[in-house]
Structure formats: structure tokens, C-alpha cells
Amino acid sequence: MRQASTPVQPLSFADLPMLANHLRSELEDKKTVLLYAYNGTGKTRLSNAFRDLGRKVNEDGETTQRDTLYFNAFTEDLFHWDNDFRNDRERVLKINRDSRFFAGLGELEMDNRIRPLLNRYADFEFEIDANEWEISFAREIRQKKESDEYETKREENIKISRGEENIFIWCFFLAIVQLALDGAEAYKWVKYIYIDDPVSSLDDNNAVMVAHHLAQLLMSSSGQQKMVVSTHHVLFFNVLCNTLKKPRKYFLNKGPLSEGFIIHETDSTPFLYHLASLVELHEAEKSGALYTHHFNMMRRVMEQTACFFGYAKWDECITPESDDPNQIIYKRVIDLMSHGDYSLYEPREMMQENKEHFGRVLRQFIKTHPFSTALFQGQ
């Protein structure tokens, strides 16, 4: 058994399947593994690699065996909207009936299982048509009449917002997790539950609620299933760390020159993610080994710093010299480079112009905020 004071060396892995295999070995002794990583690091691909290790496929490409129930960006793709462009009235969210994710949709009364979960977060109603494999939504609207009285009007077949859609799909998934934890026949195959970034479109308040709810679900369960949760959301990660009982906690990052992957265990030593990120960015900028995903990291550090100082927006951390004509350009560059689709897959080295933008903003950011100079000594 490891002593709390013993420093733990980072672990390196050549590829995601090797890392996924390590996580499975960790779960032999641990109930839960938590992973913190930046967007573009490979969280979603890691969840797929973890799933694939427990899946067998026959010659026809059909899955014959599996052990992982997972939530990631692909889970959201199991739903799509039919917006009734012809009449603009019958808007429904369609369910992929070919997915085994929805085993027992009609028999298990999913409406009644989802509704109490959804009521924690949203005020809209829904109805699942198990025959047509579609979901319709409605909302009650309170309107003022001419007599200064109010009446309640029900709007049917509405299209909910993207954030509301995400929270509905999350509650759908949670209902299935509860079935698996309770030992429902349709989900007896579930040995592992892997959740990747369920709060990507939620505000901080809902992110905290989701984290608490998930933790309560796990702690109240007597099921034997093990769980991995990965996220880029610092607040969500911290709530899980502080609520769950002795989870294994890792900080996931790319290896040197974006080759391979490294995990730092944070069970033994408190880990300030934004400061560690800042040091890493400083080292990368000094060496010249800058890749597009470093913009993701820098923006996240600025978001956390802005939150600490009470800034209204993260870009208030960018305060170039008064005679600098590029003050707006810096924000646009960071926005573009931290949200470009290319940054989510293969790492790409920055062009020289972007390296110069990155270096100037980073140096100014470090200079104008009261970070300890000891962080950068010897770098």
C-alpha cells in the first residue's frame, strides 16, 4: 500500500489502448477513476479505446460481447432532430433504434425513470413514443392577459435548446446507469461505466448539480460496476474529487512533442491544475514546441484566473500595452485556435505567426498577474 507522502512518478503510455488497459487494471482495486484533461488531449478517443478492449466483434461486424456502458460525444449522436421543415409544427427528437444502448426502451418504462432525474434540472415535459422511436417535448408558458391576470398555456412539440437537449440525454443515460446498477436483465453485461465530459454545454451551477447527483448515485449503489469519469471542467472534477470516497485521480496530458500520453497521479499531493498548466505552457513556449492544443490550455488557465479575480470575461486577462493595435486580434486568435475542429484530433504544430502571438500573450499574462516567480525558475 502506497504511503501518502511518497511522491508518485508520472506514467507514460505510447498509445491510448495501453492507457485504457492501465485504467482497467486500476479498477481491479478502485471503484472509480477520475481523469482531468484539456480539450484536444484525447479523452473521447480514450473512452472508445477503453470500450474496445471489452468488445468482441464477429465477421459481419456485429458486436457479440461487450462490458462497457459509455457516455461521450458519440452517445449524443444516437439522437437527432426531425424539425418538420414542411409544416414547422411536429418537431421531435429521433432515437437510433439500431443501437443496443436502448435495450428494453418500451418494457422498462423509461419515461417514468427519466422524469424524476430531469426534474432536477429542467422545466420542460417530454413523451417517448417507443413505437416510432421518437421523443416530443412541451413546456407550460405563463402569460399575462389584458385584465392583468395570468394564464398558463402549454406549447406542444417544441424544440428545446442545445443545453436542454444535452441535459435530457444525460438524464436518459443516468436512467440506464441506474438500471445497470440495479441489475436489470437488459444491462447485466455492464461491468464498467465510462463517462466523458457530460457537462460540456452546461453552466457552472448545473455542472455542480450534475457532479453531486452522479456522486450520490454511485455512493448509494450496491452494484459491482466500476466507473471512469473524464472531464476538462475543473469545477465538475473538483466536486467529484471531494464527494466520492477515495477515487483514483489523474491529470492526463500529451507526452513530449505530443507523442504518447502521460498521467500524473494526484491522490497523494494536492494538484493545482491551472498552475501546472501555466508552467507547461511556459516550458513549451520557451522550447518552441508549440502545438494547436496549447491554445486550449492557455484559454482554460485564463478562464480560471478570470474567475478568481472576478472578471466578467476571460479575455479581460489580456491587457497588452496601450500602443498595441492587436488587442482584439489576440482574443480572436485564441478563440479560433481553441475551438477549431482540427485541434481535437491529430496535434499540429503552430505556424510561426501564431507562435509569436501565443508567446507575446503568455508572457504578458504571466507578467501582469501575481504568479509566483518560483514557478518558472530553472525553466
C-alpha positions, -999 to 999 in steps of 0.1 A, spaced: 0 0 0 14 34 -10 22 59 17 5 93 13 39 111 14 56 90 -12 60 110 -44 44 92 -74 62 94 -107 42 102 -138 33 72 -160 39 73 -198 20 53 -224 28 50 -261 -9 50 -272 -44 51 -259 -51 14 -258 -21 10 -235 -35 37 -212 -70 22 -214 -56 -11 -203 -39 6 -174 -72 21 -163 -88 -13 -163 -61 -27 -141 -66 3 -117 -102 -6 -114 -94 -40 -101 -87 -23 -67 -106 10 -71 -143 17 -76 -138 50 -95 -110 66 -116 -113 104 -123 -93 119 -152 -88 156 -157 -76 166 -192 -78 196 -216 -99 196 -247 -80 180 -276 -59 157 -253 -78 126 -264 -105 120 -237 -132 108 -262 -108 86 -281 -96 71 -247 -132 63 -238 -135 45 -272 -103 26 -266 -114 15 -232 -147 3 -246 -130 -16 -274 -109 -36 -250 -140 -52 -237 -158 -57 -270 -158 -87 -294 -170 -84 -330 -179 -112 -354 -170 -114 -391 -202 -94 -400 -191 -65 -378 -217 -73 -352 -208 -69 -315 -211 -102 -298 -197 -93 -264 -192 -60 -245 -187 -48 -209 -187 -10 -210 -217 13 -209 -203 47 -220 -213 83 -223 -194 105 -247 -199 126 -278 -210 95 -297 -238 89 -272 -253 123 -282 -252 113 -318 -277 85 -311 -303 113 -311 -311 136 -340 -338 162 -347 -367 160 -372 -377 196 -374 -407 192 -397 -394 217 -422 -425 213 -444 -451 223 -417 -428 236 -389 -451 220 -362 -443 184 -354 -407 187 -341 -394 155 -325 -360 141 -313 -354 108 -331 -338 78 -314 -314 55 -332 -334 22 -330 -304 2 -342 -283 9 -311 -283 -16 -283 -278 13 -260 -316 15 -259 -323 -22 -250 -358 -25 -234 -369 10 -243 -406 2 -241 -406 -25 -215 -386 -6 -189 -409 25 -188 -380 49 -195 -404 79 -192 -410 73 -156 -373 66 -149 -361 97 -167 -387 122 -154 -376 124 -117 -340 128 -129 -348 156 -154 -370 175 -129 -338 183 -110 -325 204 -139 -353 214 -163 -389 227 -165 -400 211 -198 -421 180 -203 -414 151 -227 -430 119 -240 -413 89 -255 -430 71 -284 -414 36 -282 -432 25 -314 -420 54 -335 -386 58 -316 -390 95 -311 -394 120 -283 -416 150 -282 -413 180 -259 -436 205 -244 -435 234 -220 -460 254 -200 -458 291 -205 -473 317 -181 -488 346 -200 -503 379 -188 -538 387 -200 -553 422 -206 -570 420 -172 -536 418 -155 -543 382 -147 -522 353 -158 -530 322 -177 -509 291 -184 -506 279 -219 -490 246 -229 -468 247 -260 -465 213 -277 -439 198 -300 -413 225 -291 -376 223 -300 -356 226 -268 -323 244 -266 -289 226 -272 -282 228 -234 -316 214 -226 -312 186 -251 -278 177 -236 -292 176 -201 -322 154 -213 -297 130 -230 -277 130 -198 -307 121 -177 -316 94 -203 -282 79 -197 -284 82 -159 -317 63 -160 -299 35 -179 -270 36 -154 -294 32 -126 -309 1 -144 -274 -13 -147 -266 -7 -111 -299 -23 -100 -291 -54 -120 -318 -51 -147 -316 -81 -171 -312 -59 -202 -280 -44 -187 -264 -73 -169 -235 -72 -193 -223 -39 -178 -191 -43 -159 -177 -7 -165 -193 27 -169 -173 53 -187 -184 89 -187 -166 115 -208 -175 152 -204 -212 152 -196 -212 190 -188 -197 204 -220 -228 227 -226 -238 234 -191 -233 264 -169 -213 261 -136 -244 258 -115 -257 228 -135 -222 213 -137 -221 212 -98 -256 197 -97 -246 170 -122 -214 162 -103 -233 159 -69 -260 139 -85 -236 115 -101 -216 111 -69 -248 104 -49 -259 78 -74 -226 60 -72 -223 61 -34 -259 49 -29 -254 19 -52 -246 -16 -41 -237 -26 -77 -203 -40 -86 -198 -19 -117 -166 2 -118 -165 37 -133 -142 61 -151 -151 98 -154 -130 121 -176 -136 159 -180 -120 192 -189 -143 211 -165 -123 220 -133 -153 226 -111 -170 194 -121 -138 175 -115 -132 190 -81 -167 183 -69 -163 146 -78 -129 145 -61 -143 160 -29 -175 140 -28 -166 104 -39 -148 81 -15 -111 77 -23 -113 77 -61 -80 74 -81 -74 109 -95 -52 115 -126 -42 145 -146 -39 134 -183 -17 151 -207 1 145 -240 37 134 -240 67 154 -251 63 168 -286 27 155 -284 39 119 -287 21 94 -264 3 102 -232 12 109 -196 -9 106 -164 1 123 -131 -15 108 -101 -29 134 -78 -41 112 -49 -10 119 -27 -3 156 -34 -27 185 -39 -25 195 -75 -33 230 -88 -41 222 -124 -41 258 -137 -6 264 -122 8 232 -136 -7 241 -170 9 275 -168 43 260 -161 39 236 -190 28 264 -214 59 284 -203 82 254 -210 66 248 -244 68 284 -254 105 286 -244 114 254 -263 94 264 -294 75 231 -293 41 248 -296 10 229 -309 -25 240 -315 -38 223 -284 -17 247 -263 -42 274 -271 -69 253 -254 -47 251 -223 -40 289 -223 -76 298 -226 -85 274 -197 -59 290 -175 -72 324 -183 -108 313 -176 -98 301 -141 -78 332 -134 -107 354 -145 -130 335 -122 -106 341 -93 -103 378 -99 -140 383 -106 -135 394 -142 -167 393 -163 -149 377 -192 -118 356 -196 -103 379 -222 -100 406 -196 -68 387 -187 -54 400 -220 -41 435 -214 -15 443 -240 5 476 -240 -16 507 -247 0 512 -281 -6 476 -292 -30 476 -321 -36 438 -318 -56 437 -285 -88 424 -303 -68 402 -326 -53 382 -296 -88 373 -284 -98 362 -319 -67 341 -324 -73 323 -290 -110 318 -298 -102 304 -332 -73 282 -322 -90 268 -291 -122 258 -309 -110 247 -343 -121 211 -351 -86 202 -361 -73 207 -326 -94 178 -314 -77 151 -334 -41 149 -345 -17 175 -330 -5 202 -354 24 225 -348 16 262 -348 26 284 -377 53 308 -368 29 338 -367 7 320 -342 37 311 -321 46 347 -319 10 357 -309 10 329 -283 43 338 -268 35 375 -265 1 369 -249 15 343 -225 45 365 -214 22 394 -208 -3 373 -189 24 360 -165 39 395 -161 6 413 -153 -8 387 -128 7 379 -94 20 344 -101 50 333 -80 82 336 -100 93 304 -83 70 285 -107 93 294 -136 128 292 -120 151 270 -139 127 268 -168 
